[in-house]
Amino acid sequence: MGKSRGYVCWTTEEEDALRMGVVKHGLGAWEIVRKDPDFSLLAHRSGVQLKDKFRNLVKFRHVSLEEARALKPKGSGPWSKKLSASGFTRAT
């Protein structure tokens, strides 16, 4: 059986970088955020880890309603549907 990977806790700096990356690149652009040199702090995380962490930030209200409303989805992917279903509408 292979070795299991140890869990590495997220730092506040990583969470902030993730939030800023989503603001810059949009929801669902996890690999783009991860590879962006402005967010090199996230380079050791996988795209799935970024997605899961952001989902939990939203779920546990670590992302404010105003911040969530300002976010743009990467495209027509599942995050755009989840935002509209959760009542988050973009301010016009």
SULMOQUI-V748271 format. One record per backbone hydrogen bond with DSSP energy under -0.5 kcal/mol. CO is the residue of the C=O (numbers start at 1). NH is the residue of the N-H. E is the energy in kcal/mol with one decimal. If there is no record, write none. Layout:
BEGIN
co=CO nh=NH e=E
co=CO nh=NH e=E
END
This chain:
BEGIN
co=7 nh=9 e=-0.6
co=11 nh=15 e=-2.2
co=12 nh=16 e=-2.5
co=13 nh=17 e=-2.3
co=14 nh=18 e=-2.5
co=15 nh=19 e=-2.4
co=16 nh=20 e=-2.5
co=17 nh=21 e=-2.4
co=18 nh=22 e=-2.2
co=19 nh=23 e=-2.1
co=20 nh=24 e=-2.3
co=21 nh=25 e=-2.9
co=22 nh=26 e=-2.2
co=26 nh=29 e=-1.3
co=27 nh=74 e=-3.1
co=28 nh=30 e=-0.8
co=29 nh=33 e=-2.5
co=30 nh=34 e=-2.4
co=31 nh=35 e=-2.0
co=32 nh=36 e=-0.9
co=33 nh=36 e=-0.7
co=36 nh=39 e=-1.8
co=37 nh=40 e=-1.1
co=39 nh=42 e=-2.5
co=40 nh=43 e=-1.5
co=42 nh=45 e=-1.9
co=46 nh=50 e=-2.0
co=47 nh=51 e=-2.4
co=48 nh=52 e=-2.8
co=49 nh=53 e=-2.6
co=50 nh=54 e=-2.6
co=51 nh=55 e=-2.4
co=52 nh=56 e=-2.0
co=53 nh=57 e=-2.3
co=54 nh=58 e=-2.3
co=55 nh=59 e=-2.7
co=56 nh=60 e=-2.5
co=57 nh=62 e=-2.9
co=57 nh=63 e=-1.0
co=58 nh=61 e=-1.6
co=62 nh=64 e=-0.5
co=64 nh=68 e=-2.6
co=65 nh=69 e=-2.3
co=66 nh=70 e=-1.3
co=67 nh=71 e=-0.7
co=68 nh=71 e=-0.8
co=72 nh=27 e=-2.3
co=77 nh=80 e=-0.8
co=77 nh=81 e=-1.1
co=78 nh=82 e=-2.4
co=79 nh=83 e=-2.4
co=80 nh=84 e=-1.7
co=81 nh=85 e=-2.3
co=82 nh=86 e=-1.8
co=83 nh=88 e=-1.7
co=84 nh=87 e=-0.9
co=87 nh=89 e=-0.8
END
